[in-house]
């Protein structure tokens, strides 16, 4: 079974600064996907970024980028130029490649962006 | 393209009643997933369905819970004889492909907040 660990329950960052959210996972699979989802106060789950394990290049989406370290089983999210609208809970999630495509989520981290 | 639709957004039930939660996937998506989120927790997988088939129900309690995704109409998560511990947010997600290639990204609905009195 896969597990996803987000050890930081809360973080705070000043507007316009950069913040990194940590995530580690445990799996015996060699091929899989990793995701970061954002859950703002509206409770809607919004996809932030996705990474395929077979790709060595780190995924980037505008101000969001990841540092994917496959050997270390680490998948951190970097948010550059933080904005007030980035205030939310952030969940790291794992999906193994294959017919059973359920997501396994971490417990999440609450990010607050200060004006 | 409308996103994943869930209704109702809020549902209040008394202990012992039945709760029915509905999910309409995004157009063109044939894979539906249900997750449950307890307060201050991450989402926990419940069940994965394709049209008329349950693919994986390993996360669903054996009793009182059932799910379906008929050929026509939305997917339904049904909870019979609800208890206070069923109070949670229930999220539905859909994807165009399963986990064996293609776009496997799951897109989530806004959730249904179930409160059991």
Interface residues (C-beta under 8 A of the other chain):
Chain A: X4 X33 X35 X37 X42 X43 X44 X45 X46 X47 X50 X91 X95 X96 X97 X98 X99 X100 X101 X102 X103 X104 X105 X106 X107 X108
Chain B: X31 X33 X35 X41 X42 X43 X44 X45 X48 X55 X56 X59 X89 X91 X93 X95 X98 X99 X100 X101 X104 X105 X106 X107 X108 X110 X111 X113
